[in-house]
Structures are given as structure tokens and as C-alpha cells.
Amino acid sequence: MWIYEKRLQYPVKITKTCPKTAQLIISQYGGPDGELSASMRYLSQRYTMPDKTVGGLLTDIGTEELAHMEIICAMVYQLTKNLSVEEAKTAGFDAYYIDHTAALWPQAAAGVPFTAKEFQSKGDAITDLTEDLAAEQKARTTYDNLLRMIPDPEVRDPLKFLRAREVVHFQRFGEALEKTKESLRPENFYYFNPEFDKQFLKK
Amino acid sequence: MFEKEHLAIASVPMQRWGELYDEQEALDNGTVFPDLNKPFFVMEGAPVPERKAAGTPGEQQREHMLLQIQKVSFVVDDVRLYMDTHPRDAQGLALLRAMLGKRKQLLKEYAQQFYPLTIDCMADACENVPEGGCYCWQKGPTPWEGACV
């Protein structure tokens, strides 16, 4: 069950229309390392986690990623809500405009539609947490790239916040991996799959 | 640094409780923990956009209160993740409990003065309304309209 709270986690107030910027940051909505794929990754992986507290962490971070998706969507929306067709043509937003007008649709900056192929839920706690560590780094790099390219302070400000969250989540997934190790054999962490061969887990 | 060192697996040191940012600094930096604040060099000296509440005095008051809720709730978000991996940390727990109390109070006041942010807050909004009242869940601007400060 989820409860909606009618506010953004971080304020977004963008006053200048810029379809080009919208086209770039939409990647953090539906792109390979975007917030939607982050959320679906963690919320999919949590069910089979052998450590209940790690499943809880995945729920909390997966939920926060939904809030980040909403921040990115609010940014895209505000960058395009007063869009003229001339602006759409000149800024390279034209192809997106044809299919979606100024509506929100999850895609990468290069136009590739959102797909579950962008993340994994592998059913092995070590494998999945290692993927999660990498996922946070990939999202951080994407924010770095956006911050290099986008000059508008009103856009950079929420991007800076979202980037900082990736670093915090990386730390938490690292700690979750340490916790998971406690129920494994220290001489060989790969002796069994902690999500499948449950009989070997240390109580 | 590591208690036990192992080959062929990733290791991240456990964070220890330490210095904290205040609520405003936490929201500005994206974390309440200075130890986890690792900014990107291109953002050095970048101007922070001026957030002037626009509109009527009532509107300004609403945005000011919403910002308070955002600040307190963000500390809750960040400390909750810390507690998920440090469930026995007494200092973290004390801060989380204090912030949860503050958040509850602010959400209630916001619902009574403006509109409910969660469906449960609708009860607070209706508290002083005589029998019947109104359906106020759809009241207020949508979050993506830039009405959040």
C-alpha cells in the first residue's frame, strides 16, 4: 500500500520555458539510469531479500525514488508547459512533440522508450545489492553530466539535490551488503545463493 | 578501517553518527549528514536561486509553512534510511522521534489552515467544521505547478 503526500520532496520552481533542457533531463524519468528504473529495480528486488531489514531499506529507497521521479516530471512539465510550436521546432523537441505534445512520457534523452531491460532483479542478494551500488553511481554520473550542460540555476538546484541523494543511497546499499554478509560464510560468500538456498543461512 | 577484510566482494564502511546539518542546510545539501555530502566540482560557487514567495500574503504564508514541512520531512527521510541500517543507534532514534513529532504537528496545522497533504490529514482539516463540511482532498495547487516555494 502507498499513501500519496501532496507535495514534492524538494521544491521545483522553473520560470523559463526550455524544451531543450526538458529533453535532456527527461532521461532521469525514463532513461537507463533514471528514477523510474531505480524505483522499479528496488521495489522488485525486495520480496526475496533474505534479510528483512534489507527488504525494508529497498522499500524505503524505492519509495523515495518515486518521489524523485515526481521531481523530474515536475521539472520537465514546468520547462514545457508554456511551449509554443515555434519553440518546439527550434529546440529539437519537435520529434517528442509529435508523439506526446507537451505530456510526460518516460523515455531516455535519445528517445529510447523506458524498458524493464534497464534494470535487473536477479534473485541473489549479493548480486542485486552490487547492482544497486552500481545503479546509484550511474545515476550520479547522469546528474553530473546534466549539471555540466545546463546553465539555468532554477534547474540546477533540484538536480544538485537529486545527485546528493544518489551518494547517500550508495552508502546505505553498502551497509545493507555488510548486513547481508553476516548471514553468509565469511570464508566463501559464494558458497550458496542466500535467496534460494535458505537452509545454509546463519540464523 | 574494516573490521574484517575479504577478497572478491565489495565492502563499504559503516557510517558512524556524527555532526549534523540543521534542517535548512540538510535540504540545501541533500543530506543531513555532512560526512555524506560530496558535491561535484562544477557546482562550486554556483548561485542558489532566489526563492521569493510570490502572491498574496496568505499565499506567502502557505508556501512558508510548506517549506517547513519539506525541511522537517526531509530530515525524517534521511534519518529513516540511516536507522534502517543502524537500528540500534540511540541518537538517530531520538532525532527521528523528535522530527516525527514536529512533522505531525506541522501537517495538522497545514491541513487546518490550508488543505490536507495526505488523506489522513483530511480529518484534521474537518476537525473544526460543523457536521457535513466539505470534500477538501482536491483543494490546493498540484505539487508540480511550482507552488512549493
Interface residues (C-beta under 8 A of the other chain):
Chain A: I3 Y4 E5 K6 R7 L8 Q9 Y10 P11 V12 K13 I14 T15 T53 G56 L57 D60 I61 E64 E70 C73 A74 Y77 Q78 I126 T130 L133 Y143 D144 L147 R148 P153 E154 R156 D157 K160 F161 L162 R163 A164 R165 V167 V168 H169 F170 Q171 R172 F173 G174 E175 A176 L177 E178 K179 K181 P186 F189 Y190
Chain B: K4 H6 A8 I9 A10 S11 V12 P13 M14 Q15 L27 N29 G30 T31 F33 L36 N37 K38 P39 F40 V42 M43 A46 P47 V48 P49 R51 L66 L67 I69 Q70 S73 F74 D77 D78 R80 L81 Y82 D84 T85 H86 P87 Y115 P116 L117 T118 I119 D120 G140 T142 P143 W144 G146 C148 V149
